[in-house]
Amino acid sequence: MKKRIGESIAATFMWIIFGVGAVVVLVAFPLLILRYAILGTEDARNDVKLPGKALDQLFNSFFFAGNPKETLSSHAGRWLSEAPERAPWWAHVVDRITGLFEENHVFKAIEKPFIGLPL
């Protein structure tokens, strides 16, 4: 009984943290992007880049069954370079979207520690 109560309290606490994180992502992150677009300073760029990479890794691990230390672009690039005929739909979508900003981004984003790992 005590264990279930403790687990329930912990789960509730985690959902509160998740809610705060969602608010930060939906409100603060767009403001940071706007700040970078207006100021263009290196500090403003870093304020966008670091949480952006963290979100990228979160989405990769949570939604696309990737390694939590790997970015979504890297994961898509590994799929498209190692098994293009079996690559999931989302890998092609990531390739198309990132290709608008940087040619062959998903292949350039493949991170060395993940080369050769099973998909």
C-alpha positions as CSV (number, residue, x, y, z in Angstrom):
1,M,0.0,0.0,0.0
2,K,2.8,2.4,0.9
3,K,4.6,1.6,-2.3
4,R,1.5,2.4,-4.4
5,I,1.0,5.7,-2.6
6,G,4.6,6.6,-3.1
7,E,4.5,5.7,-6.8
8,S,1.3,7.7,-7.2
9,I,2.8,10.7,-5.6
10,A,5.9,10.4,-7.8
11,A,3.8,10.0,-11.0
12,T,1.7,13.1,-10.0
13,F,4.9,15.1,-9.4
14,M,6.3,14.0,-12.8
15,W,3.1,15.1,-14.6
16,I,3.4,18.5,-12.9
17,I,7.0,18.8,-14.2
18,F,5.8,17.7,-17.6
19,G,3.1,20.4,-17.6
20,V,5.6,23.1,-16.7
21,G,7.9,21.8,-19.4
22,A,5.1,22.0,-21.9
23,V,4.3,25.6,-21.0
24,V,8.0,26.4,-21.4
25,V,8.1,24.8,-24.8
26,L,4.9,26.4,-26.0
27,V,5.5,29.9,-24.6
28,A,9.1,30.6,-23.7
29,F,10.8,28.8,-26.7
30,P,9.0,30.9,-29.3
31,L,9.9,34.0,-27.4
32,L,13.5,33.0,-27.5
33,I,13.3,32.4,-31.2
34,L,11.7,35.9,-31.7
35,R,14.5,37.4,-29.5
36,Y,17.1,35.7,-31.7
37,A,15.4,36.9,-34.9
38,I,15.4,40.5,-33.6
39,L,18.7,40.7,-31.8
40,G,20.8,38.2,-33.8
41,T,23.5,38.0,-31.1
42,E,25.5,35.0,-30.3
43,D,24.0,34.8,-26.8
44,A,20.5,34.8,-28.2
45,R,21.5,32.1,-30.7
46,N,22.8,29.9,-27.9
47,D,19.6,30.4,-26.0
48,V,17.7,28.9,-28.9
49,K,20.2,26.3,-30.0
50,L,20.7,24.4,-26.7
51,P,17.0,24.0,-25.8
52,G,16.3,23.3,-29.5
53,K,18.7,20.4,-29.5
54,A,17.2,19.1,-26.3
55,L,13.8,19.2,-27.8
56,D,15.1,17.5,-30.9
57,Q,16.6,14.6,-28.8
58,L,13.3,14.4,-26.8
59,F,11.2,14.0,-29.9
60,N,13.6,11.5,-31.4
61,S,13.5,9.2,-28.3
62,F,9.9,9.7,-27.4
63,F,8.1,9.6,-30.7
64,F,10.5,7.8,-33.0
65,A,12.2,5.2,-30.8
66,G,15.6,6.6,-31.2
67,N,18.5,7.0,-28.8
68,P,17.9,9.9,-26.4
69,K,21.4,11.2,-27.1
70,E,20.8,11.3,-30.9
71,T,19.0,14.1,-32.8
72,L,16.0,13.4,-35.0
73,S,18.0,14.5,-38.1
74,S,20.8,12.0,-37.2
75,H,18.4,9.2,-36.7
76,A,16.7,10.0,-40.1
77,G,20.0,10.2,-41.8
78,R,21.1,6.8,-40.5
79,W,17.8,5.3,-41.8
80,L,18.2,6.9,-45.2
81,S,21.9,6.0,-45.6
82,E,21.8,2.4,-44.2
83,A,18.3,1.2,-45.4
84,P,16.6,3.7,-47.7
85,E,14.1,1.2,-49.0
86,R,13.0,0.4,-45.4
87,A,13.2,3.9,-44.0
88,P,10.0,5.0,-42.2
89,W,7.9,7.8,-43.6
90,W,9.0,10.3,-41.0
91,A,12.7,10.0,-42.1
92,H,11.7,11.2,-45.6
93,V,9.7,14.0,-44.1
94,V,12.6,15.2,-41.9
95,D,14.9,15.0,-45.0
96,R,12.5,17.1,-47.1
97,I,12.0,19.7,-44.4
98,T,15.6,20.1,-43.4
99,G,16.6,20.0,-47.1
100,L,14.8,23.4,-47.5
101,F,17.4,25.0,-45.2
102,E,20.5,22.9,-45.8
103,E,21.2,20.4,-48.5
104,N,21.8,16.9,-47.3
105,H,21.3,18.0,-43.7
106,V,20.3,14.6,-42.4
107,F,23.5,13.0,-43.8
108,K,25.7,15.7,-42.3
109,A,23.9,15.3,-39.0
110,I,24.7,11.7,-38.5
111,E,26.6,11.6,-35.2
112,K,29.7,9.4,-35.1
113,P,28.9,7.4,-31.9
114,F,25.7,6.1,-33.6
115,I,27.3,5.0,-36.9
116,G,26.9,1.2,-37.3
117,L,24.3,0.8,-34.5
118,P,21.3,-1.2,-35.4
119,L,18.2,0.8,-36.3
